[in-house]
């Protein structure tokens, strides 16, 4: 008796492979946002699904969006205390400037 042929979901496999490439690029570059030219993306929906899949494997949430002729994935990374403090100081300085003018 022979084994039944294995059925492979080609779309799922293509998405998985692409997500591995995107994950590798995100890890190597250490960037928060990865951008690709739409003209170089074979399937926009697949790229977006793969990008979110890659982010989830990295234990991050992500959003994808179109920007002109590019598609991007942005990781939702935690904010460091230094970044948080800098943002607070920036807002405080802007509010201070606003009060001086008003």
C-alpha positions as CSV (number, residue, x, y, z in Angstrom):
1,X,0.0,0.0,0.0
2,X,1.5,3.4,-1.0
3,X,1.3,6.5,1.0
4,X,-1.2,9.1,-0.2
5,X,0.4,12.1,-2.0
6,X,1.1,15.0,0.1
7,X,-1.0,18.1,-0.7
8,X,0.9,21.4,-0.4
9,X,-0.8,24.7,-0.2
10,X,1.4,26.7,-2.5
11,X,0.1,30.1,-1.5
12,X,0.7,29.4,2.2
13,X,4.3,28.1,1.4
14,X,5.1,31.2,-0.7
15,X,3.8,33.4,2.1
16,X,5.9,31.5,4.7
17,X,9.1,31.8,2.6
18,X,8.5,35.5,2.0
19,X,7.9,36.1,5.7
20,X,11.2,34.4,6.5
21,X,13.0,36.8,4.0
22,X,11.2,39.8,5.5
23,X,12.0,38.7,9.1
24,X,15.7,38.2,8.2
25,X,15.8,41.7,6.7
26,X,14.1,43.2,9.7
27,X,16.5,41.5,12.1
28,X,19.7,42.2,10.1
29,X,18.9,45.9,9.6
30,X,17.4,46.5,13.0
31,X,14.9,48.9,11.5
32,X,11.4,49.6,12.7
33,X,10.0,50.1,9.2
34,X,10.8,48.0,6.1
35,X,9.8,49.4,2.7
36,X,9.5,47.7,-0.7
37,X,8.7,49.2,-4.1
38,X,5.3,48.1,-5.3
39,X,6.8,47.4,-8.8
40,X,9.1,44.8,-7.2
41,X,6.4,43.0,-5.2
42,X,4.9,40.1,-7.0
43,X,1.7,39.9,-5.0
44,X,0.9,42.8,-2.7
45,X,-1.5,40.9,-0.5
46,X,1.0,38.1,0.0
47,X,3.7,40.6,0.9
48,X,1.5,42.3,3.5
49,X,0.5,38.9,5.0
50,X,4.1,37.8,5.1
51,X,5.2,41.0,6.7
52,X,2.7,40.6,9.6
53,X,3.6,37.0,9.9
54,X,7.3,37.9,10.2
55,X,6.5,40.5,12.9
56,X,4.5,38.0,14.9
57,X,7.3,35.5,14.9
58,X,9.5,38.3,16.3
59,X,6.9,38.9,19.0
60,X,5.8,42.2,17.7
61,X,2.5,43.6,16.3
62,X,2.8,45.3,13.0
63,X,0.9,47.3,10.5
64,X,1.3,47.5,6.8
65,X,0.4,50.4,4.6
66,X,0.8,51.8,1.1
67,X,2.8,55.0,0.7
68,X,2.9,56.3,-2.9
69,X,4.5,53.6,-5.0
70,X,5.8,51.6,-1.9
71,X,4.4,49.2,0.6
72,X,5.7,49.1,4.1
73,X,5.5,47.2,7.3
74,X,6.0,49.0,10.6
75,X,6.8,47.1,13.8
76,X,5.0,48.2,16.9
77,X,8.1,48.3,19.1
78,X,8.1,49.2,22.8
79,X,9.3,52.7,23.6
80,X,12.4,53.0,25.8
81,X,12.4,55.3,28.8
82,X,14.8,57.6,27.1
83,X,12.5,57.9,24.0
84,X,9.5,58.5,26.3
85,X,11.4,61.2,28.3
86,X,12.5,62.9,25.1
87,X,8.9,63.0,23.8
88,X,7.6,64.4,27.1
89,X,10.3,67.1,27.0
90,X,9.5,68.0,23.4
91,X,5.8,68.3,24.2
92,X,6.6,70.4,27.3
93,X,8.8,72.7,25.3
94,X,6.1,73.1,22.6
95,X,3.5,73.9,25.3
96,X,5.9,76.4,26.9
97,X,6.4,78.1,23.6
98,X,2.7,78.2,22.9
99,X,2.0,79.9,26.3
100,X,4.7,82.5,25.7
101,X,3.1,83.5,22.5
102,X,-0.5,83.5,23.7
